[in-house]
Amino acid sequence: MSAAGRTNTRDIARAAVRAELGQVAFELFRREGFEKVTIDDLAKAAGVSRSTFLRYFGTKEDAVLSTFDAKGERVADALRARPGGEDDWTALRRALDTAIEPYHQDPDDSLAMTRLVRDTPALCARQLEKQHGWRPALARALAERGGSTERPALGDWVRAAAALDCLNAAVEHWTDSDGRLDLVTLLDDAFAALAPR
């Protein structure tokens, strides 16, 4: 087996363990409350040592929000893949379907996760910080769609930031409705509120 094959297998196994540890952490936080659970509690619940748990997650916040790490790049890739003739605002809206996909796959877990994050100041702040990190990737993807190899222009940054604010507003309304409202429609409406007239 080649070194690349071993690395790929190792990466897959590491991602699977990370996902399992993240799920254990989420369930424990959901049951006991984020503030009451320690790293030692998480390690014990997962059946691993504290040092093993910390190899996968440096903080309790990261154990909950690890799925956010790669999501920005996935949205940026989806944005680059949109048809060239599509305007940037529409392309951003469609690319964000990637971000809301988990809400359709498992609405109950998504609602519980969103509430946990919203009701825990440390998680809310960390989520916003992680999402803030998506902006450069989205701005670069917008610049590339426009044919630029230069740094993204101010307008690219503004559109990326506005799109993420629309996402947050839609998810907030969806959460307030206990998941009864359609998230796709909410996101469409949020984008429509800022669409050029």
Salt bridges, closest charged atoms under 4 A:
GLU27 OE2 - ARG30 NH1 3.99
GLU32 OE2 - ARG31 NE 3.96
ASP40 OD1 - ARG50 NH1 3.09
ASP62 OD1 - ARG126 NH2 3.13
ASP62 OD1 - LYS130 NZ 3.74
ASP69 OD2 - ARG18 NH2 3.22
ASP69 OD1 - LYS130 NZ 2.26
GLU73 OE2 - ARG140 NH2 3.82
ASP77 OD1 - ARG80 NH1 2.98
GLU86 OE1 - ARG82 NE 2.84
ASP88 OD1 - ARG145 NE 3.25
ASP88 OD2 - ARG159 NE 3.84
ASP97 OD1 - ARG93 NH1 2.77
ASP97 OD2 - ARG94 NE 3.45
ASP109 OD1 - ARG30 NH1 2.96
GLU129 OE2 - ARG126 NH1 2.73
GLU144 OE1 - ARG80 NE 2.53
ASP156 OD1 - ARG159 NH2 3.04
GLU172 OE2 - ARG118 NH1 2.85
ASP176 OD1 - ARG118 NH1 2.59
ASP178 OD1 - ARG115 NH2 2.05
ASP178 OD2 - ARG180 NH1 3.56
ASP188 OD1 - ARG93 NE 2.63
ASP188 OD1 - ARG94 NH2 3.90
